[in-house]
Amino acid sequence: MQSAEAEKTMLRAPVDSTLEHWARQQPNAVAITDGDRSMSFIEWNRMADRLATALQSRGLGAGDIVVVRTHIRLEWSVIASALAKLGCSLLGMNWGLTPSEVHYVMNNSRASAIICDDADPAALLPAFERQALKAKISLDAAADGFNAYSDLVARDGDTFYSSGDPPLIIYTSGTTGLPKGVVFKRPTTDPREIEYRLDIRGTRSATHTDVFLVTMPMHHGSGPAQMWGALRAGAKTVVLRKFDALTVLDLIEKHKITHWTGVPTMYKRLAALPPEVIARHDRSSIKSLGIGAAPVSDELKAWIIDNLGDCLAEGYGSTETGMISRMSPEMQKAKPGSSGLLHKQVLVEIRDENGRILSTGQAGEIWVNTPAVIQNYLNAPPLGSETLDDRGFFRTGDMGRVDEDGYIYISDRAKDMIIRGGANIYPAEIEHALQTHPAVADAAAIGIPDDEFGESVMAFCELKPGQRASEPDLLAHCADLLAPYKRPKTICVVAELPRNTVGKLLKRDLRAPFWKDRARKV
């Protein structure tokens, strides 16, 4: 195994399209803007070298996992680049996770360090008990037990060179059990993988003259992908920490934004603005708009095209499989309601409940084979055949069909996942939290329609004989165990949850009344 010093000195010159490359090619060009702060490529590289030096002095190096729990901000890019220089992996953590959820992820991932921008970092200290961390770093607030980020980047550092982006880890939940870590595959020289990645990148061509607006969080695969896509192009990135529709319009006009990707909820909030507010903002600089992470209605697509430009692209994929299909602006007109055509080197099979492959046009469960499909979750055994078969096809849990022209349509979900504003929420976590209440015998969580977020969480609880619990009691119980976005909006106490003859919970019976008048059940 190579020493940290050897790892550091392996690369002695910039690799094309990396931070070091652009720091040399256009050192003084503005690279990132965050509110009233901006940073050039040379400043970005210098800060990343300083942070890499400080982290290395604390024993961090190739193979270490560093948890990064921050909002969308300028410093995230510095941290990511420092980790890339050291060969560390970046684990993007949702800043809304509770200390108990943080403890689970830290322990399960075997992370070596954490960098956060919590207003009260000390509240996280119980999450690190019995974990030998090499570093705990706070970006903003001072706290006992944490190093200040500003101190670490105050001193000159050594010169490091990276070979690209740091390995990325995102935690996502399965339909059963607790969250699982997905390690995004590192690029290889496999021809199939190269064609696949180039096809995905080719859907949004960019140059150093472009300007990206990033509003997607850094604990979601889309946020880092956009940041690194802009970096590869040498383009300027504008980040917005907390989404605000009017601010988005202001930023588009001020910075001449050319590329922006958001979730449907973000576009819905734009559409809710008065028409005269939209009209007085210049949006003519926009070249491409992206949308994904949740179903998109035809009405919303039409509004986007009419008000922001006929350049909307929709993506379909998952954390475990990578991108599966893309719907270009041209496809929006040709095949409305579809999720577009498959990316190159992606294979899809539509199967019935017995695993039989269905014919073109028939609806069933979607299984996909992509060059990005994972073989196992972090620190877990290989996936079983019920999830990943021996031919490399992954069970997405989505229901749909493929038409005679190869367009894929998503109609429903076989799995129970709830998608709220683009964020995946898994009922198993919510149900587990509710079942820890002493009065609860069983629980079921479902997604119900929400005009703003697509879906909101509703839970049903069956109580133990002789026990009592009110909705406020149960909501308060969830507050200590679940991040705000996962918490049920409503909890209904029922005498008995619906089950079949063998005792299996029938969630479809709970969902049906709320979705009966909807064409799509997601």
N, C-alpha and C positions, 0 to 999 in steps of 0.2 A: 504494500500500500504506500502511495506517495505521501510525503509530508506536506504540510500546509505551504511551506516555503517552495517546495517543488511545484505544487499546483499553481502557485502564484506566478512562477517564472516560466511556465510552459508557453504562454503566449506573450510575445514581445512586440507585437505590432497590431494595429487595429484590424479587425475583421470587418468586411463590408457591411454596411447598414446597422452597425452597432453604435452605441453611444460614443465610444472612443473614435470611431470613424467620423461621425458628424462633428465631434468636438474639434477634429482636425480640419474637416472640410469647410465648415461654416461656424467657427467658434463663437462669434458674437450674435448670431441669429437667435431670436427669442424662441425658446423650446417649449416652455410651459408658462401659462398664466393662471394664477389662482387669486381671484379677487383683485386687489390692488398690488399684488406681488407678481413679479416675473423672474424667470431664470433663463439664461442663455445656455447653449450646449456646453460651452467650456466651463461655466459655473456648475452646471449639473454634474459633469464628469469629475470636477475637482471635489465637490461635496461627496460624491459617491466614493471616491478614492479615500477621502478622510474617514468616512464611516466604515468602509471596508477595513481600513487599518485598525480602527478602534475595535471592531468586532473580532478581527483576527487576534488582537492582543488579549482578548477574553477567551480565546480557545476555539472560536468558531471557524469552520472550514468546510471543505468539500464533503457533502453527504449530510451535513447538519440541517435540520428542519427549523426554520424560524417562523413563528406565528406573527403575522402582521394584522393588527386589529385597529384600523384607522378609517376615517372618513375619506372621501374622494378629495385628495389634496396634493399639493406640490411635493411634499416630503415623501409621499408613497413612491414616486418615481425614483427618488434618490435611494430609498431603501431597497427597492427592487434591483436597481443597478448595482448597488453594493453587494447584494447577495449573489447576483450573477457573476461578479468579479471573483467572489470567493468559492463559487460552486455550491452554495447553499440552496436548499429548496425553500420556496415561499409558500406558506400556508395562509391563505386569505381567510380571516375570521370575521364573521358578522359582529359589528360593534354592539348589537343589541342582545347578544347572548348573556344570560345570567351567570354569576360565578360558578354555579353547579354545572352548567352547560360548558363553560370554559374549562373547568376541571376535567370533564370527560374528554374533550377534544385534545387537551394538552397531554393527558395520560395515554389516550388511545394512539395518538400520533407519535408519541415519544419525542416531542419537540425539545429542542435545546435552548430556545430563547423566545422571548416575546417582545414586540415593539407595539406600543398602543398610544392612542391619543385620548383616553378616557379623562373625563373631568375630575374623577376621583380614582386614580389608579390603585390606591391602597385598598379599595373595596375588592380588588381581584386577588389580593394576597392569599386568602384562604383557598383559592383555586390552585395554588402552586404548592400546597403542602405535600411533603414527601416526594417532591420532584426536584431533582438536581439541575437547575437551569444555569446555563453559563452566563446569561444576561437577561435583565429585565430593564426595559428602556421606555421612558415616558417622553412623548413629544412636547407636551404643553405643561401640564401641572406637575409641580414638584411633589414627591412622595417618598417616604422612607422605604428603602428596599429597592428603589428604582434609580437608574442612572438617567441624567438629563440628556436628551438628544443634542441639545445645543452645546453641551460640553464636549460631546464625542466628535462633533464636526468643527470644533473651534481650532483644532491644531492641524498643521499640514500633515498629509498622509503620503504613503508610498504610491507608486504608479502601478496600477493593475490593468489587465486587459481581459475582457470577457469574450466568449464565443457566441453570445446571443442572450436570449431571455433566461431567467432562472427557472428551474423546474417548478411547476405550479401544482399546488394541492388545494382542492376545494372539498369541503365536507358536505355531503348530501345524505339524506335519510333514505333507507329502504322502506318497503311497505310494512316490514316488521322490524322490531328491534330499534336500536339507537343509531345516530348518524354514522356514516362511514366515509372515510377519506378516499377521494379519487385523485390519483396521480396522473396528471396529463402527460401523455407520451412525449418524449423528447424526439426531435426530428432525426431520422435515419436516412441512409442512402438507398433504402428499398424503393425501387421504381414505382410501385403501386402507391406507396405513401407520398412520394414526391409529387406525383400527378394529382393526387387528392388534395394536398396542401396548396399547390399552385392554383388549382381550380377554385378553392375557397378564397385565396388571396386575390385572385383575378376578378372576383365579383365586385371588388371595390379598389380600383386603381387609384393611386395617390402619388404625389410628388412633393418635393420640399416646399412648393408654393401653396400647398393646401393647409387648411386649418380644421382640426378636429375638435368637436365639443364632446366632452365625456361627462355623462350624468349617471352612468351605471355604476353600482358599487363595486369595490375591489374584492369583495368576497364572492362575487359571481363571475363565472368564466368570461362574460362579455366585457366587463370593465378592464381587466388586464389585457385582453385581446385588442381592445381599441387603443389603449395606451401604447402597446408594443407595435401595433400596426402603424401608428403615427410615427413612432421612433424609427422603424425600418425605412420609412419614406423620408425621414428628415423633416417632417412637417411640424408645424406648431400645434400644441394641444392646449385647449382652454378647459379647465375643470370647474365643476360646480358642486360644492359640498352638499348642499341640500336643495333638492329640486324645487323650483318655483317657475311656473309657466311664464309669467311676465318677464322674469329675469332671463329665461331662455331666449325670448324674442329680443331682449336688449343685447344679449351676447352675440346672437346671430348677426344683428345689424352692426354692432360695434367692431367685432373682430372679423367680419366677413366669413363666417363659418361656411365650410364647404361640405363637411361630413358630420352627420349626427345619427346615433342609434339610441333608441329608447324602447321602453315597454309600453303596451297599450295604455296603461293608466296615465303615463306622462302625456301622451298625445291627447287623451280625453280631457286632461286639465287645460291643455292649450285650446282645444275646441270649445271649452266652456267659457273662454274669455269673450268679451263683447266683440262683435265683428269689426267695429271701428278701431279697437285696440290692435287687432291683427293687421288691419289695413294700413295703419300708420307706421308699421315697422317694415323696413326693407329686408326681404327674404331672398332676393335675387341671387345671392352668392351661393346658395345651396346647390350642390351637385348630386348628392346622394343622401337618402334617408333610409335608415334601417329600423326594422321592428321585429320583435320576436319575444320568446320566453313565455308567451301566453297566447291563447286564441285571439284573433283579430276579426272584428265584424266587418262586413262589407261596407256598412255605413261609415265606420271610422276610416277605412281605407279611402273612401270617396272624399271625405272631408280633408284628409291629408293631401291627397293629390290636387284638390281644388285650391287649397290655401297655402301649401308649402312647396308644391312643385311635383311634377309628374316624374318622380325619381325614387319611388318607394320600393324597397326590396324587403322581402319577408324571409326569415330563416327558420328552419325546423331542425332541431337536434336535441341532444341531451348531454349531461355531464359525462355519463358513462360511454357514450358512443361518438362524441364529437358531432359536427354538423352532418345532417343527413340530406337535406334538400334546400333549395333556394328558389324563391319566386321573384323574378326580376320585374321591373316596371312593365315590360312588354307582356309578361305572363299574366299580370294582373288583369289585363284586358282580355287575353285569350282564354284563360281558365279561371274566372272568378270563383272564389270559394275553395280553391285548391291550395296546397302548400308548395306548389311548384314541382320542378324536376329534380331528380337525384343528382348530387355531386358526382363527379367522375370517381370510379372505383368503389362506389357504394352500391350494395346489393340489398334488395328488399324482398321479403316473402310475406304474404298475407296468409295466416293460418287460422283454422277453426279451433274449437276448444279441445279437439283431440290431436292437434298438431299437424293435421293434414293441410297441404298447400292448396289454397283456393285459386280459382281461375281469375283472369283479368276482370275487373269490375265488381267482383264479390267482396263484401265487407267481412273483416275478421280482425285478428290481433296482428299487430305489426312487429315483425322480427327483422333486424337489420345487421348487415355485415359491413363495417367500415374499417379502414386502416387505423382508426383511433380507438376502436373498442377495447375496453380494459379487460384484463384477464382475472383480476382480483382487486379487492379494495385494499387500502393501505394496512399493512401488518395483519392481513387476513388470508385464509386459504383460497385456492382457485375457486372461481364461481361454479356453482353446480349446474347440471344440465338443464334444470328448469329455468335458468336465467341465461346461460350461454351454452349453446349446443356444440357438438364436436366438429361442426362445420364452420364455427366462428360467428354464428348468428346470435344476436343479443335480443332478448325479449324486452321491448320498450314499455309494454303495459298500455300502449295507445291502441285504439281501434280505428280502422280506416280501410281504404281501398286504393287501388292503382288503376287508372283508366287505360284505354287502348293507346293513348299517346304517351304513356309513362308518367303522367301527373299523379301525385299522391294527395289524397284527401284524408284529413283527420276528423273523425266524427265523435269519438267518445274515448273514455279511459277505462281499460280493464282493471288497472290498479286504482287505488283509492286516493292518489295524490291530489292535493288541493293547490291551485295556483292563484296566489293573491298578488296582484300588481307585478307579476313576473317572478315572484319568489315562490319556490317550491316549499310546500308545507305538507308534512306527512302525518296522517291521522294517528299512526302508532305512537308518536311522541306525545301527542295531546292526550290520547287515551291512557297512556302510561301515567302521565301526571295526574289525571283525574282519579285513576284507580288507587293512588296513594292516599286519597282522602279516606278517613276511617269509616265514613258512612256509605261509600260507593262500592257497589258490588260489581258493576260493569259499566263501560262507557263506549260510546261511538261518536266519532267526529266526521263530519261531512262538509263539503263545500256547497254553498248555496249562492244563487246569482247576486252579484253586486255591480251596480251600474258604473261605479268608479274604478273598482279594483278587479273586476272580472268575477271573482269569487270572494266570499268571506267565510269564516269558520263558524260553524254551528255544532254544538255538541249535545248529546243526549246521555243522561245518566239514569241507571237503574240502581236504586238504593238497597242496602242490606235490610232484611226484615227487622222492623222495629226501629230503624234509624231514620233520622231526619236531617235534611240539608236543603238550604234555599239556594236560589240562583246566585245571589250576592256572595254567599259563603263559598260556593264553588268557584266563582270568578276570582275572588280574593285568593283562594288556594292556588289557582293557576299563576297568579301574578308573581309568586316567588319561584316558580319552576320553569316558566316559559318566557321566551323573548316576546316583546309586545306584539310583533307581527304574527306570532303563532297562536296567541291567546284567542279562545272563542269569543265571538261578539255576543253570542246568545247561548245559554245552556238551558235545556229543557229537561226537567225531571219527569220520568215516565214510570208507570207501574211495571212495565216489562218491555225489553227491547225485542224487536222482531227477529226470529230465528227460524231456520228450517228444521226438518224432522231429525236431523243429526246434531242440532244445536248450533249450527253455523250462523253467525250474525248476518242478517240480510240488509246491508247498507243501501242496496238499491231501493228498498221499500221506504227508507228514510229520505232518500234523495228525490224520489219520483215526484212528490207533490210540488216541489220547488222548481223542477225543470220541465214539467209536463207540457208547457206551451212554448218551449225553446226548440229550435231546429237542431242546434248543436247542444250536446249534453256536457260540454266543457266550457 
